[in-house]
Amino acid sequence: MTTLTIATRESRLALWQAQHVQARLQQCGHAVALLGMTTTGDQILDRTLSKVGGKGLFVKELEAALAQGQADLAVHSLKDVPMELPEGFDLACVMAREDPRDAWVSPHHADLASLPADAVVGTSSLRRTVGLRAQFARLGRTDIRIEPLRGNLDTRLRKLDDGQYHGIVLAAAGLKRLGLQARIRFEFAVDDMLPAAGQGALGIEVMRARTELQAQLWPLADVRTWVAVAAERAVSRAMGGSCSMPLAAHARWLPDAAGLPGEQLRVDAAWGDPEGAPVLVEARTEGTFSGLQTLQPGGQAELAPLLAAAAALGERVAADLRAAGAH
């Protein structure tokens, strides 16, 4: 039996994600090994990502392993994947999404309103920075300082516990995947803190020429998540999105008459200026997608037009954002 090798970062969360994919592939009858790697993004901890090259720093070493034949696939947290992949690479599978929301983590303060005067809140994300500024403005708090927070999830929690911050904002998905949900004080409602494109979803990257491997990954795919994140990533791509872009984009399936996810996809996006007024520019649109329930195994050909329609929906939202003043 040929062994499939997964390239992965070596942080605890990244290894959990790779082991999750490994287990799913083993259930499908494949032999699977892991190739742990340290990326440039893991090594640079004294500067924000927006100043050192963006989130692509977390994937380029993994892509090199794919190109050189050291690994067959790479597992990514999808919000860390650049909107444009290098030539010859494909996002071959998007898996079912975990909770996409942001989480408030603090040892002593239950919510934003209970923070003491001159409190320090940590985040590495410009998106979260503008979202927090808007919320603090609504609370009438001009004294709160929002400071950069780098490192993997365990490092960020340690900095919080060492007293460097009064509270920090993290992705709920990572905390839940590592069994750390007890650290969550509350999860921001999606409409209060719109998530990043792809947040909570796992993506699997392969070389484009590996069509047989893409077919083998199809059983791991979740079509609804894939279509939703295609719309989100299109918003970001159309806005020139990177981690230097204070942009949020989130797509959700609206419930049908029975309360189950229907065929109507709503895409929300928000943009803010980290140095300007603490307000957000927002846009929203909806589209209908039929045929989601009838996609068969190996249905990549049928999926392609759905992904294209989702991308068009995201581009429409981006155009509305720009028309409203985002840049």
Order of alpha helices (4+ residues) and beta strands (2+ residues): beta-alpha-beta-alpha-alpha-beta-beta-beta-beta-alpha-beta-alpha-beta-alpha-beta-beta-alpha-alpha-beta-beta-beta-alpha
